[in-house]
Amino acid sequence: MKKQSNVTISRRELMGGAAAIAASTIMSRYALGGAGGLGASKPNSNFNGVQIGAITYSYRGMPGTAEDLLKYLVRCGLSSVELMGEAAEQFAGVPTAGRGRRGGRGQMTDEQRQAQRKAQEDQLKWRLSVSMGKYKALRKMYNDAGVNIHIVKFGSIGNGNMTDGEIDYYFNVAKALGAKGITREISEEAARRLGPIADEHKIMIGFHNHTQMTSKTYEGPILSYGKYLGLNFDVGHFVAGTSESPIPLIRKYQDRILSLHLKDRKVNNGPNMPFGEGDTPVALILQLMKREGWKFPADIELEYKVPEGSDAVAEVTKCVQFCRESLG
């Protein structure tokens, strides 16, 4: 009879090991599908009714064209995405905004400031005149590969003196891409400006939080400016900033949530951690979404340090597998 080992494996270690093995399997399957994995079977990351996606910011350390990002998503087995606006606009042909060199101590010269203003003017003219055809082509390219662009992020929409025409452009891009909404950072000023326009377009604005958000943030007027204003609720940042569970707020605002950002952070402004190793109840949140039948997506935002020898695609794939097992 073999002597029983005294070594025990925690549930967290077990899930982590299983996720790593499954991630490797998924990566191999999609890698076999030809260049970039796009010849493989279409991905499906709707697990028992909960749609898992990712924000393309997760791949920020890698080449970031719209084509590159699509390859990464398919390799990760993801069928929906929050697409960063820069990649979408570059695909559509936005004029580049040259930055040029700066003078001493980081100061721009008059010539550089003038060039920057000219580039901004060129971009504005382009946005006010461009056809939506390229955006529709981008949508088709993603859809043909099995990926739905459910959200596009335009972080500056509604800022400062932005014209109504430019704001309309961003909403029209979202429609052309097939997106349900646009995300940006929390701003009451932007909410006041965007509320009536979002209602007119019937495209949702999801306000993203960092650690500044508290459980009282949305009790103020920010959501009162329009029916199509809501939350792009980052559960990891909330946990780090408040040391509280995000679940009560998800329950309270579930009808105003455009999407969740999934990350696992520790309390007391602690670091980002691999899923299952921090203090954010990622698995419980996903199980709650499944149980309640909520249809807003949960998008992975990879912010923990990528281990040596790995890359963002491999790490996002591990996060996808964690979500799959949590929803099994």
N, C-alpha and C positions, 0 to 999 in steps of 0.2 A: 504493500500500500504506500502510495506516495505521501510524503509529508506535506500537509497543507501550508501554503505560503501565508505569511502574515501581512503581505503587501496588499493593500486595498486600492481600488481605483475609484475616484470620485465620479459622480455623474457628469460633472463639467469636463473632466479629463476624457471620459468615455465619449461624450458628444463631440469634443474637440478632435479626438482621433478619428472618429467616424466621419466627421465633416471633411477632414483632410484627405481621407481615402476616397470619399465620394467626389470631392472636388477634383482630385486627380483623374478619376474615371470620366467625369463630365468634360474636363479639359481635353482628354484624349479623344473623346467621341467627336467633339466639335472641330478639333484640329484635323481630323481625318476627312473633313468635308471639302477639301480643296483649299485654294488660296484664301486665307483669312477665315476659313471655316464656313464660308457662306454657301458652300455646296451641300452642307449637311441638312438634316431634317430641321424644320423650323422650330425655334425654341418655344417653350411654354412655361412661364413662371407664375401662372395662376395656380396656387396650391390650395385645394379645398375651398375655393371661393375668394381667397385673398390674393390680390394682385401684387406681386413683388416686382419692383423695378430698380433702377439706379439713376442717380444724377450723374451726368458725364463729367462733372468735376472730380469724381472718383478716379479718373484716368489722367489727371492733370500732369503727371510726370512722363507721359508718353506722347508720341505724335498725335495731334488732335484735330485732324480734318474730320468732316462728317463721315467720310468713308472709313477712316481709321476707327472712329468711335463705334460705328455699326459692327465692324469686325469684332471689337472687344465685347460688345453686348451679346452677340451671338455665341461667342466662345464661352461666355459666362452663363449661357442658358437663359438669358433674360428676354422677355417678350414685350416689355414696355420701358419707357425712358423719360426722364426729365432732361431735355436737351438744352445745354447752355447756348445762349443766343449767338455767341461769337462764331461758333462752328456753322450754325445755320446761315448767318449772314455771309460768311466767307464763301460757302457753297453757292449762294445766290449772286455773288460777285460784288460785294460792297467794296468801295474804294478803300485802300489801305490808309491808315492814319500814321504817317511817318512821325517818328519821335525825334530823331536827330540827336546830336550831342548837346550836352549842357555846358554852360560856362563854369567858372570857378565856384566851388562849394555847392554844386548842384543847381545853380541858377541858369535859367534859359536866357539866351541872347534875344535881342529884339527880332532878329531875323528868324530864329527858331520859333518864337511865339507867333510871328506872322504866318509861318509855314503851318504851324499847328492849327491856327484859326482857319486857314485855307482848307486844310484837310477835313476839319469838322464841317465846314460849309459844304464841301463836296459830298460828304457822307449824308448830310441832311437833304441835299438836292436829290441824291440817289434814292433815299428812302421815300421821298415824296413822289417819285416818278416810276419806281421800279414795278415791273409786272410781277404778279404772284406766281407766274409759271414755274420759275425755278424752285420755289418753295413746294409747289405741288409735286414737282419731280422728286424733290428730296423726300417728301412723304411717301411717294410710290416706292422709291428705292428701299426705304425702311420697311414699309408694309410688305413688300415682296419678299423680304428676308424674314418676315414674321415678327417684326418689332413695331409697336404702336408708339408714336410720339404723343404721350398723353399730356405733357406739360412742356412749355418752353420758358427758359429763364431770361428775362430782360431786366437786369438789376437797376437800370436807370429810369424805367418807365414812370412818368409822373413827377420826375424831379424838376425843381427849379422852374425855369422859363420854357420848358418843353412845349412846343406848339400842339394844338389839338390835332393838326394834320399828322405830326410825328407819332402821337399817341395812337391815332387811328391806324397808322401803319403797323404798329406792333400788334394790335388786336387782329388786323387782317392777316398778318403772318401766322399768328396762332391758329386762325381758322383754316388757312391754307395747309398747315401742317397736320390738321386734324386734332389739335390740342384742345383739351377742355379748359385749360387755364394758363395763366402766366404767373411766375413767381418773382418776388423782389423782397428786399428787407423791410422790416416794420417801419412805418412812417405814417403818423396821423395826417401830416400835410399831404402826402401822396394819396392817402385814403380819401381825403376830402375832394381831391382833384379827380381821382379815378372812379369813385363810386358811381356817379351818374353815367359815365362813359361805359363802364363795365356792364351796367344794367342794360344799356342800349345794345351793346354787342352780344350780351348773354355769354360772355367769356369771363371766367372767375379770376380774380386776383388773389393769390395766396401769399400772405405776409410771413416771411421766414424770420425766425428768432435765433439769436445767439444767447449767451448767458444772461443778457440784460432782462429777459422776460421773467415775470413773476406770475403767480396764480391769479393776480388781479389785473394783469395787463389788458385783457380783452373785456373787462367790465367797464372800461372807459368808452369813449365814443367811436373808437376806430372802426368797428363793424357797423355803425349806425348810418354810414354815408351811402350804403348801397347793399342791395340783396346779394350781389355777386362778389362781395368782399369776404375773405375767409382766411384760413390758417394754412400755412405750409409749416406744420408743427415739427420742430426738431426736438425729438424726445431726449436725445443725449445731452444737448446743450442745456435743456431745461433741468435735467437731473444734476448736472454739474453746477449750474448757477443757483439752484434753490435747495438742493439736497432733499427734494420731495419727489414723490411718485407722480409721473405724468398722467396716470390712468384717470384720476378724477376729471382733469381738463379734457381728455379725449372724450369721456362720457358726456361732459357738459356741452362741448362744442362739436359733437360728431356730425351735426347737420351743416356745419360751416367749415369743415376741414376739406381742403382741396387735396392734400396729401400729407403723409408723415415723412420725415427724414429719419432713417434708422441709423443710429450709431450707438456704441456702448461706451459711456464715460463714467468715471468715478465721481462721487459726490465731492463737495467742497472744492469746486473748480479743478477736479482731478483730470488726469489725462484720458485721451481716447484709448480704448483697449479693443482687442479682438472680441467679436461677439461671444458673450457668455463669460467674459472675464472681468467686466466692469460692474457698476451698480445699477445700470439701466435695465428695467425688466422687459427686454426685447421680446423674449419668448411669450411672456404673459400678455403683452400688448397684442401680439399676433394671434394668440389663442382667443383673446377677447374679440378681435375683429372677426375671426371665424365664427365664434359663437353668436355674435350679434348680427352677422350678415352685412356688416358695413362695407360699402363698395369703394371707398376712397383708397387709392394705392398707398403702399408703403415702399419708399425708395431708399435703397442703400446709399449712404454717403460715406465712402471710405476715407477716414481721416487718421486712423492709427498708423504708426510707422510701419512701412513695408519691410518685412524682414530681409536680411541679406540673402541673396540667392533666389528671391521671389520677385514678383512684380504685381502691379495693381490688378491685372486680369486674374491671376491666381488667387489673390486675397479677396476680391469681390466674389469669385466663385465659391470660396469657403463661406462667405456671408450668405450667399444664396442657399447653400446646402444647410446652413444653420436654420434659415427660415423654413426651408422645406421640412426639415425634421421637427421643428417646433409646431408645424401645422399638420403633421401626419396623424 
